[in-house]
Amino acid sequence: MDYKEQIKLFTNHVCRANLIYGEYAKFKGISYNRLMVYYALKLYSPCTQKNIVQEWGISKQTVNAIVKAMLKDGLIEFVSGNNNKEKLIVLTKKGNDEINDVIDELIELEESSLKIFSEEEIYIMIKNMGNLSDNFERKLKERMTNKNG
């Protein structure tokens, strides 16, 4: 199989995984982006909106809109961070309960899906995805620098 076919298959699998997460979000009655914000808060709360934007690839405007809705719904609150300008998002009890309901089930599905692999296969898969992402990011930055410079 040549590189073009491998890239086609790989891209198809990545897109399919995103579609599956979108289907899960729909099943839970929320948007894909809200699901990703929930996941970020489950893993990293307290964190800033900027952290979510940078780590999860969701636009600043989208994260801000989701966070505002969550604040209005009493799912989160803000606390001061390292400086006065930094606002950390902290889950309320209500928010923690809602996010646990959504994300714990998702993690359970992810874990049960991984059971077809050995620990070593999972380690290699994660390592290779990390290496691929790092290399792809570096190549893109090089291309952007050469095109703009």
Contact map, one row per residue, 1 for C-alpha under 8 A:
11101100000000000000000000000000000000000000000000000000000000000000000000000000000000000000000000000000000000000000000000000000000000000000000000000
11111100000000000000000000000000000000000000000000000000000000000000000000000000000000000000000000000000000000000000000000000000000000000000000000000
11111110000000000000000000000000000000000000000000000000000000000000000000000000000000000000000000000000000000000000000000000000000000000000000000000
01111111000000000000000000000000000000000000000000000000000000000000000000000000000000000000000000000000000000000000000000000000000000000000000000000
11111111100000000000000000000000000000000000000000000000000000000000000000000000000000000000000000000000000000000000000000000000000000000000000000000
11111111110000000000000000000000000000000000000000000000000000000000000000000000000000000000000000000000000000000000000000000000000000000000000000000
00111111111000000000000000000000000000000000000000000000000000000000000000000000000000000000000000000000000000000000000000000000000000000000000000000
00011111111100000000000000000000000000000000000000000000000000000000000000000000000000000000000000000000000000000000000000000000000000000000000000000
00001111111110000000000000000000000000000000000000000000000000000000000000000000000000000000000000000000000000000000000000000000000000000000000000000
00000111111111000000000000000000000000000000000000000000000000000000000000000000000000000000000000000000000000000000000000000000000000000000000000000
00000011111111100000000000000000000000000000000000000000000000000000000000000000000000000000000000000000000000000000000000000000000000000000000000000
00000001111111110000000000000000000000000000000000000000000000000000000000000000000000000000000000000000000000000000000000000000000000000000000000000
00000000111111111000000000000000000000000000000000000000000000000000000000000000000000000000000000000000000000000000000000000000000000000000000000000
00000000011111111100000000000000000000000000000000000000000000000000000000000000000000000000000000000000000000000000000000000000000000000000000000000
00000000001111111110000000000000000000000000000000000000000000000000000000000000000000000000000000000000000000000000000000000000000000000000000000000
00000000000111111111000000000000000000000000000000000000000000000000000000000000000000000000000000000000000000000000000000000000000000000000000000000
00000000000011111111100000000000000000000000000000000000000000000000000000000000000000000000000000000000000000000000000000000000000000000000000000000
00000000000001111111110000000000000000000000000000000000000000000000000000000000000000000000000000000000000000000000000000000000000000000000000000000
00000000000000111111111000000000000000000000000000000000000000000000000000000000000000000000000000000000000000000000000000000000000000000000000000000
00000000000000011111111100000000000000000000000000000000000000000000000000000000000000000000000000000000000000000000000000000000000000000000000000000
00000000000000001111111110000001000000000000000000000000000000000000000000000000000000000000000000000000000000000000000000000000000000000000000000000
00000000000000000111111111000011000000000000000000000000000000000000000000000000000000000000000000000000000000000000000000000000000000000000000000000
00000000000000000011111111100000000000000000000000000000000000000000000000000000000000000000000000000000000000000000000000000000000000000000000000000
00000000000000000001111111110000000000000000000000000000000000000000000000000000000000000000000000000000010000000000000000000000000000000000000000000
00000000000000000000111111111111001000000000000000000000000000000000000000000000000000000000000000000000000000000000000000000000000000000000000000000
00000000000000000000011111111111000000000000000000000000000000000000000000000000000000000000000000000000000000000000000000000000000000000000000000000
00000000000000000000001111111100000000000000000000000000000000000000000000000000000000000000000000000000000000000000000000000000000000000000000000000
00000000000000000000000111111100000000000000000000000000000000000000000000000000000000000000000000000100000000000000000000000000000000000000000000000
00000000000000000000000011111110000000000000000000000000000000000000000000000000000000000000000000000000000000000000000000000000000000000000000000000
00000000000000000000000011111111011000000000000000000000000000000000000000000000000000000000000000000000000000000000000000000000000000000000000000000
00000000000000000000010011001111111000000000000000000000000000000000000000000000000000000000000000000000000000000000000000000000000000000000000000000
00000000000000000000110011000111111100000000000000000000000000000000000000000000000000000000000000000000000000000000000000000000000000000000000000000
00000000000000000000000000000011111110000000000000000000010001100000000000000000000000000000000000000000000000000000000000000000000000000000000000000
00000000000000000000000000000111111111000000000000000000000000000100000000000000000000000000000000000000000000000000000000000000000000000000000000000
00000000000000000000000010000111111111100000000000000000000000000000000000000000000000000000000000000000000000000000000000000000000000000000000000000
00000000000000000000000000000001111111110000000000000001000000000000000000000000000000000000000000000000000000000000000000000000000000000000000000000
00000000000000000000000000000000111111111000000000010000000000100100000000000000000000000000000000000000000000000000000000000000000000000000000000000
00000000000000000000000000000000011111111100000000000000000000000000000000000000000000000000000000100010000000000000000000000000000000000000000000000
00000000000000000000000000000000001111111110000000000000000000000000000000000000000000000000000000100010000000000000000000000000000000000000000000000
00000000000000000000000000000000000111111111100000010001000000000000000000000000000000000000000000000000000000000000000000000000000000000000000000000
00000000000000000000000000000000000011111111111000000000000000000000000000000000000000000010000000000000000000000000000000000000000000000000000000000
00000000000000000000000000000000000001111111100000000000000000000000000000000000000000000000000100110010000000000000000000000000000000000000000000000
00000000000000000000000000000000000000111111100000000000000000000000000000000000000000000000000000000000000000000000000000000000000000000000000000000
00000000000000000000000000000000000000011111111000000000000000000000000000000000000000000000000000000000000000000000000000000000000000000000000000000
00000000000000000000000000000000000000011111111000000000000000000000000000000000000000001110000000000000000000000000000000000000000000000000000000000
00000000000000000000000000000000000000001001111100000000000000000000000000000000000000011110000000000000000000000000000000000000000000000000000000000
00000000000000000000000000000000000000001001111110110000000000000000000000000000000000011100000000000000000000000000000000000000000000000000000000000
00000000000000000000000000000000000000000000011111110000000000000000000000000000000001111000000000000000000000000000000000000000000000000000000000000
00000000000000000000000000000000000000000000001111111000000100110010000000000000000000011000000000000000000000000000000000000000000000000000000000000
00000000000000000000000000000000000000000000000111111100000100000000000000000000000000000000000000000000000000000000000000000000000000000000000000000
00000000000000000000000000000000000000000000001111111110000000000000000000000000000000000000000000000000000000000000000000000000000000000000000000000
00000000000000000000000000000000000010010000001111111111110000100000000000000000000000000000000000000000000000000000000000000000000000000000000000000
00000000000000000000000000000000000000000000000011111111111100100000000000000000000000000000000000000000000000000000000000000000000000000000000000000
00000000000000000000000000000000000000000000000001111111110000000000000000000000000000000000000000000000000000000000000000000000000000000000000000000
00000000000000000000000000000000000000000000000000111111100000000000000000000000000000000000000000000000000000000000000000000000000000000000000000000
00000000000000000000000000000000000100010000000000011111110000000000000000000000000000000000000000000000000000000000000000000000000000000000000000000
00000000000000000000000000000000000000000000000000011111111000000000000000000000000000000000000000000000000000000000000000000000000000000000000000000
00000000000000000000000000000000100000000000000000011101111101100000000000000000000000000000000000000000000000000000000000000000000000000000000000000
00000000000000000000000000000000000000000000000000001000111111100000000000000000000000000000000000000000000000000000000000000000000000000000000000000
00000000000000000000000000000000000000000000000011001000011111110000000000000000000000000000000000000000000000000000000000000000000000000000000000000
00000000000000000000000000000000000000000000000000000000001111111000000000000000000000000000000000000000000000000000000000000000000000000000000000000
00000000000000000000000000000000100000000000000000000000011111111100000000000000000000000000000000000000000000000000000000000000000000000000000000000
00000000000000000000000000000000100010000000000010011000011111111110000000000000000000000000000000000000000000000000000000000000000000000000000000000
00000000000000000000000000000000000000000000000010000000000111111111000000000000000000000000000000000000000000000000000000000000000000000000000000000
00000000000000000000000000000000000000000000000000000000000011111111100000000000000000000000000000000000000000000000000000000000000000000000000000000
00000000000000000000000000000000010010000000000000000000000001111111110000000000000000000000000000000000000000000000000000000000000000000000000000000
00000000000000000000000000000000000000000000000010000000000000111111111000010000000000000000000000000000000000000000000000000000000000000000000000000
00000000000000000000000000000000000000000000000000000000000000011111111100000000000000000000000000000000000000000000000000000000000000000000000000000
00000000000000000000000000000000000000000000000000000000000000001111111110000000000000000000000000000000000000000000000000000000000000000000000000000
00000000000000000000000000000000000000000000000000000000000000000111111111110000000000000000000000000000000000000000000000000000000000000000000000000
00000000000000000000000000000000000000000000000000000000000000000011111111111000000000000000000000000000000000000000000000000000000000000000000000000
00000000000000000000000000000000000000000000000000000000000000000001111111100000000000000000000000000000000000000000000000000000000000000000000000000
00000000000000000000000000000000000000000000000000000000000000000000111111100000000000000000000000000000000000000000000000000000000000000000000000000
00000000000000000000000000000000000000000000000000000000000000000000011111111000000000000001011000000000000000000000000000000000000000000000000000000
00000000000000000000000000000000000000000000000000000000000000000000011111111000000000000011111101000000000000000000000000000000000000000000000000000
00000000000000000000000000000000000000000000000000000000000000000010011001111100000000001111001000000000000000000000000000000000000000000000000000000
00000000000000000000000000000000000000000000000000000000000000000000001001111110000000001111000000000000000000000000000000000000000000000000000000000
00000000000000000000000000000000000000000000000000000000000000000000000000011111000000111100000000000000000000000000000000000000000000000000000000000
00000000000000000000000000000000000000000000000000000000000000000000000000001111100000111100000000000000000000000000000000000000000000000000000000000
00000000000000000000000000000000000000000000000000000000000000000000000000000111111111110000000000000000000000000000000000000000000000000000000000000
00000000000000000000000000000000000000000000000000000000000000000000000000000011111111110000000000000000000000000000000000000000000000000000000000000
00000000000000000000000000000000000000000000000000000000000000000000000000000001111101000000000000000000000000000000000000000000000000000000000000000
00000000000000000000000000000000000000000000000000000000000000000000000000000001111111000000000000000000000000000000000000000000000000000000000000000
00000000000000000000000000000000000000000000000000000000000000000000000000000001111111100000000000000000000000000000000000000000000000000000000000000
00000000000000000000000000000000000000000000000000000000000000000000000000000001101111100000000000000000000000000000000000000000000000000000000000000
00000000000000000000000000000000000000000000000100000000000000000000000000000001111111110000000000000000000000000000000000000000000000000000000000000
00000000000000000000000000000000000000000000000100000000000000000000000000000111100111111000000000000000000000000000000000000000000000000000000000000
00000000000000000000000000000000000000000000011110000000000000000000000000000111100001111100000000000000000000000000000000000000000000000000000000000
00000000000000000000000000000000000000000000111110000000000000000000000000011110000000111110000000000000000000000000000000000000000000000000000000000
00000000000000000000000000000000000000000000111000000000000000000000000000011110000000011111000000000000000000000000000000000000000000000000000000000
00000000000000000000000000000000000000001000110000000000000000000000000000111000000000001111111100000000000000000000000000000000000000000000000000000
00000000000000000000000000000000000000000000000000000000000000000000000001111000000000000111111100000000000000000000000000000000000000000000000000000
00000000000000000000000000000000000000000000000000000000000000000000000000100000000000000011111110000000000000000000000000000000000000000000000000000
00000000000000000000000000000000000000000000000000000000000000000000000001100000000000000011111111000000000000000000000000000000000000000000000000000
00000000000000000000000000000000000000000000000000000000000000000000000001110000000000000011111111100000000000000000000000000000000000000000000000000
00000000000000000000000000000000000000000100000000000000000000000000000000100000000000000011111111110000000000000000000000000000000000000000000000000
00000000000000000000000000000000000000000000000000000000000000000000000000000000000000000000111111111000000000000000000000000000000000000000000000000
00000000000000000000000000000000000000000000000000000000000000000000000000100000000000000000011111111100000000000000000000000000000000000000000000000
00000000000000000000000000000000000001100100000000000000000000000000000000000000000000000000001111111111000000000000000000000000000000000000000000000
00000000000000000000000000000000000000000100000000000000000000000000000000000000000000000000000111111111100000000000000000000000000000000000000000000
00000000000000000000000000000000000000000000000000000000000000000000000000000000000000000000000011111111100000000000000000000000000000000000000000000
00000000000000000000000000010000000000000000000000000000000000000000000000000000000000000000000001111111110000000000000000000000000000000000000000000
00000000000000000000000000000000000001100100000000000000000000000000000000000000000000000000000000111111111000000000000000000000000000000000000000000
00000000000000000000000000000000000000000000000000000000000000000000000000000000000000000000000000111111111100000000000000000000000000000000000000000
00000000000000000000000000000000000000000000000000000000000000000000000000000000000000000000000000011111111110000000000000000000000000000000000000000
00000000000000000000000100000000000000000000000000000000000000000000000000000000000000000000000000000111111111000000000000000000000000000000000000000
00000000000000000000000000000000000000000000000000000000000000000000000000000000000000000000000000000011111111100000000000000000000000000000000000000
00000000000000000000000000000000000000000000000000000000000000000000000000000000000000000000000000000001111111110000000000000000000000000000000000000
00000000000000000000000000000000000000000000000000000000000000000000000000000000000000000000000000000000111111111000000000000000000000000000000000000
00000000000000000000000000000000000000000000000000000000000000000000000000000000000000000000000000000000011111111100000000000000000000000000000000000
00000000000000000000000000000000000000000000000000000000000000000000000000000000000000000000000000000000001111111110000000000000000000000000000000000
00000000000000000000000000000000000000000000000000000000000000000000000000000000000000000000000000000000000111111110000000000000000000000000000000000
00000000000000000000000000000000000000000000000000000000000000000000000000000000000000000000000000000000000011111111000000000000000000000000000000000
00000000000000000000000000000000000000000000000000000000000000000000000000000000000000000000000000000000000001111111100001000000000000000000000000000
00000000000000000000000000000000000000000000000000000000000000000000000000000000000000000000000000000000000000111111110000000000000000000000000000000
00000000000000000000000000000000000000000000000000000000000000000000000000000000000000000000000000000000000000001111110000000000000000000000000000000
00000000000000000000000000000000000000000000000000000000000000000000000000000000000000000000000000000000000000000111111111000000000000000000000000000
00000000000000000000000000000000000000000000000000000000000000000000000000000000000000000000000000000000000000000011111111000000000000000000000000000
00000000000000000000000000000000000000000000000000000000000000000000000000000000000000000000000000000000000000000000111111100000000000000000000000000
00000000000000000000000000000000000000000000000000000000000000000000000000000000000000000000000000000000000000000000111111110000000000000000000000000
00000000000000000000000000000000000000000000000000000000000000000000000000000000000000000000000000000000000000000000111111111000000000000000000000000
00000000000000000000000000000000000000000000000000000000000000000000000000000000000000000000000000000000000000000100111111111100000000000000000000000
00000000000000000000000000000000000000000000000000000000000000000000000000000000000000000000000000000000000000000000001111111110000000000000000000000
00000000000000000000000000000000000000000000000000000000000000000000000000000000000000000000000000000000000000000000000111111111000000000000000000000
00000000000000000000000000000000000000000000000000000000000000000000000000000000000000000000000000000000000000000000000011111111100000000000000000000
00000000000000000000000000000000000000000000000000000000000000000000000000000000000000000000000000000000000000000000000001111111110000000000000000000
00000000000000000000000000000000000000000000000000000000000000000000000000000000000000000000000000000000000000000000000000111111111000000000000000000
00000000000000000000000000000000000000000000000000000000000000000000000000000000000000000000000000000000000000000000000000011111111100000000000000000
00000000000000000000000000000000000000000000000000000000000000000000000000000000000000000000000000000000000000000000000000001111111110000000000000000
00000000000000000000000000000000000000000000000000000000000000000000000000000000000000000000000000000000000000000000000000000111111111000000000000000
00000000000000000000000000000000000000000000000000000000000000000000000000000000000000000000000000000000000000000000000000000011111111100000000000000
00000000000000000000000000000000000000000000000000000000000000000000000000000000000000000000000000000000000000000000000000000001111111110000000000000
00000000000000000000000000000000000000000000000000000000000000000000000000000000000000000000000000000000000000000000000000000000111111111000000000000
00000000000000000000000000000000000000000000000000000000000000000000000000000000000000000000000000000000000000000000000000000000011111111100000000000
00000000000000000000000000000000000000000000000000000000000000000000000000000000000000000000000000000000000000000000000000000000001111111110000000000
00000000000000000000000000000000000000000000000000000000000000000000000000000000000000000000000000000000000000000000000000000000000111111111000000000
00000000000000000000000000000000000000000000000000000000000000000000000000000000000000000000000000000000000000000000000000000000000011111111100000000
00000000000000000000000000000000000000000000000000000000000000000000000000000000000000000000000000000000000000000000000000000000000001111111110000000
00000000000000000000000000000000000000000000000000000000000000000000000000000000000000000000000000000000000000000000000000000000000000111111111000000
00000000000000000000000000000000000000000000000000000000000000000000000000000000000000000000000000000000000000000000000000000000000000011111111100000
00000000000000000000000000000000000000000000000000000000000000000000000000000000000000000000000000000000000000000000000000000000000000001111111110000
00000000000000000000000000000000000000000000000000000000000000000000000000000000000000000000000000000000000000000000000000000000000000000111111111000
00000000000000000000000000000000000000000000000000000000000000000000000000000000000000000000000000000000000000000000000000000000000000000011111111100
00000000000000000000000000000000000000000000000000000000000000000000000000000000000000000000000000000000000000000000000000000000000000000001111111110
00000000000000000000000000000000000000000000000000000000000000000000000000000000000000000000000000000000000000000000000000000000000000000000111111111
00000000000000000000000000000000000000000000000000000000000000000000000000000000000000000000000000000000000000000000000000000000000000000000011111111
00000000000000000000000000000000000000000000000000000000000000000000000000000000000000000000000000000000000000000000000000000000000000000000001111111
00000000000000000000000000000000000000000000000000000000000000000000000000000000000000000000000000000000000000000000000000000000000000000000000111111
00000000000000000000000000000000000000000000000000000000000000000000000000000000000000000000000000000000000000000000000000000000000000000000000011111
